[in-house]
Amino acid sequence: MNLFLDTNVIIYFLEGENKTVKLLSTASRLATSFITEIELLSYNVTEEEKASIRQFIEKIDVLYADKETVTKTVDIRQNRHLKIPDAIIVAQAQQINFTLATADKEIINKVGDIAVINPLGNDI
């Protein structure tokens, strides 16, 4: 399975959360959004934590915005009423046809037409 990682999933992985570590270790490919990279590096974290984040990000694909991203994001924002960063993440997962890995219940509840997995296994 190819996974597109939301910010919370990377945090859980770096914290060693068992279900998340297991899920990511079984994935064929991992990708994330430039939005997630910005969010992770913008948090109030130590230099050691930033180094761990950068090391992880360097090992996966990071998607940046293009015209298709903009078009899909606008559509998602208008029809699903997600926050712009979340709409970008969903749009980019759609662009590359990856399963979106997120524990964000708002995203899970508002996007029904793309594959989504909650690594924590909570009822959706």
C-alpha positions as CSV (number, residue, x, y, z in Angstrom):
1,M,0.0,0.0,0.0
2,N,1.2,3.5,-0.8
3,L,0.6,6.0,2.0
4,F,0.3,9.8,1.9
5,L,1.1,10.9,5.5
6,D,-0.8,13.7,7.3
7,T,1.2,15.6,9.9
8,N,-0.3,13.7,12.9
9,V,0.8,10.4,11.5
10,I,4.4,11.5,11.2
11,I,4.3,12.8,14.8
12,Y,2.9,9.4,16.0
13,F,5.6,7.6,14.0
14,L,8.4,9.7,15.4
15,E,7.0,9.2,18.9
16,G,7.1,5.4,18.4
17,E,3.4,4.8,18.5
18,N,3.1,1.0,17.8
19,K,0.2,0.9,15.4
20,T,1.6,3.8,13.3
21,V,5.1,2.3,13.2
22,K,3.7,-1.1,12.1
23,L,1.5,0.6,9.4
24,L,4.3,2.6,7.9
25,S,6.8,-0.3,8.0
26,T,4.4,-2.3,5.8
27,A,3.9,0.5,3.2
28,S,5.4,0.2,-0.3
29,R,5.9,3.9,-0.7
30,L,5.5,6.9,1.6
31,A,4.8,10.5,0.7
32,T,3.7,13.7,2.3
33,S,2.9,17.3,1.5
34,F,5.1,20.3,1.7
35,I,2.4,21.6,4.1
36,T,3.3,18.7,6.5
37,E,7.0,19.5,6.3
38,I,6.3,23.1,7.2
39,E,4.0,22.2,10.0
40,L,6.4,19.7,11.5
41,L,9.4,22.1,11.4
42,S,7.3,25.1,12.6
43,Y,6.4,23.5,15.9
44,N,8.3,24.4,19.0
45,V,10.7,21.5,18.9
46,T,14.3,20.9,20.0
47,E,17.1,20.9,17.5
48,E,17.4,17.1,18.1
49,E,13.7,16.7,17.2
50,K,14.1,18.9,14.1
51,A,17.0,16.7,13.0
52,S,14.8,13.6,13.4
53,I,12.0,15.2,11.4
54,R,14.4,16.2,8.7
55,Q,15.9,12.8,8.6
56,F,12.5,11.2,8.2
57,I,11.3,13.7,5.6
58,E,14.5,13.1,3.5
59,K,13.5,9.4,3.2
60,I,10.1,9.9,1.7
61,D,8.6,11.8,-1.2
62,V,7.5,15.4,-0.6
63,L,4.9,16.9,-3.0
64,Y,4.9,20.6,-3.7
65,A,2.1,22.6,-5.2
66,D,1.4,22.8,-8.9
67,K,-1.6,24.0,-10.9
68,E,-3.4,20.7,-10.4
69,T,-2.9,21.0,-6.6
70,V,-4.4,24.4,-6.7
71,T,-7.5,23.3,-8.7
72,K,-8.1,20.2,-6.6
73,T,-7.6,22.2,-3.4
74,V,-10.1,24.9,-4.4
75,D,-12.7,22.2,-5.2
76,I,-12.1,20.3,-1.9
77,R,-12.2,23.6,0.1
78,Q,-15.5,24.7,-1.5
79,N,-17.2,21.3,-1.4
80,R,-15.8,19.7,1.8
81,H,-15.2,22.9,3.8
82,L,-11.8,21.7,5.1
83,K,-9.2,24.1,6.3
84,I,-6.8,25.1,3.5
85,P,-3.8,23.1,4.7
86,D,-6.0,20.0,5.1
87,A,-7.5,20.5,1.7
88,I,-4.0,20.7,0.1
89,I,-3.0,17.4,1.8
90,V,-6.2,15.7,0.6
91,A,-5.7,17.1,-2.9
92,Q,-2.2,15.9,-3.1
93,A,-3.1,12.4,-1.9
94,Q,-5.7,12.3,-4.7
95,Q,-3.2,13.5,-7.3
96,I,-0.9,10.6,-6.8
97,N,-3.6,8.1,-5.9
98,F,-2.2,7.2,-2.5
99,T,-4.1,6.2,0.6
100,L,-4.3,9.1,3.0
101,A,-3.1,8.2,6.5
102,T,-4.5,10.5,9.1
103,A,-6.0,10.4,12.5
104,D,-7.8,13.7,11.9
105,K,-11.5,12.9,12.4
106,E,-12.6,16.1,10.5
107,I,-10.7,14.9,7.4
108,I,-11.9,11.3,7.8
109,N,-15.5,12.4,8.1
110,K,-15.5,14.9,5.2
111,V,-13.7,12.9,2.5
112,G,-15.5,9.8,1.4
113,D,-14.3,9.4,-2.1
114,I,-10.6,8.7,-1.5
115,A,-9.0,5.9,0.4
116,V,-8.3,6.9,4.0
117,I,-6.7,4.9,6.9
118,N,-6.5,5.9,10.5
119,P,-3.3,4.3,11.8
120,L,-4.6,4.4,15.4
121,G,-7.4,2.1,14.4
122,N,-10.1,4.2,16.0
123,D,-13.6,3.8,14.8
124,I,-14.3,6.2,11.9
